[in-house]
Amino acid sequence: MIIKSSIILGVFLIFFIVTEFFYKDLGFLVGIVMYEGFNLFVFAMYILCNSQRITKSMFYNCDLSLLRYGFYKKGDALLRMFFLRLLRIIYSNIIPTKILAIGVGFSITHYASIEFVSALPIILLLYALALFFSVHYIFMYYIFQPFTSSLQMKSPFYGIINSFIYVVSYLLLQIPAPPAIFLPITIGLLVLYIMIAILLVYKNAPQTFRIK
């Protein structure tokens, strides 16, 4: 979280310094690109919110030992731990997302002279994507549990579905949809995904969440 936040903050600071002191037209160009090419952020958020290292750490430092006990694999216990971990992953992703949202919002409104109301859907989209990818990785971990006791990746479906999400994120770069349309669709899909994730974790995780 600290590394990602520092990189985003550093990039925007360099951008602001270059714009203010060396090349003022850069701010306008970047602001327009951010506003008109907002679907670029889908792919950017996919990279920014990749939580695979966090789930791998959860398995090695906690679940590798606790999954040997029956109480830990019951639906209620799994669902409670699922929500606790989801909140932790959201926290890890929301801090760099907030810095990115501030930088994007400032670039669009200040340098491109676009009203904040028009930029707001893009800012909300960043938070919606951060929430989506936070749910996705912890959900995939509980349903497929891809790691072996030696921390090798064993589940082929885990890799296939993550590759599918990667491809979809890339394809969304090609869709010329306005943010006012793109955002409600994204939020709707997010709510549906969360509902399905909770249901599947409660119903299937006691059988799928195990040591391989």
Secondary structure, DSSP 8 states (H G I E B T S, - for coil): -HHHHHHHHHHHHHHHHHHHHT-THHHHHHHHHHHHTTTHHHHHHHHHT--HHHHHHHIIIIIHHHTTSGGGGSHHHHHHHHHHHHHHHHHHHHHHHHHHHHHHHHIIIIIS---HHHHHHHHHHHHHHHHHHHHHHHHHHHHH--B-TT--B--HHHHHHHHHHHHHHHHGGG----HHHHHHHHHHHHHHHHHHHHHHHHHHHHHHSS--
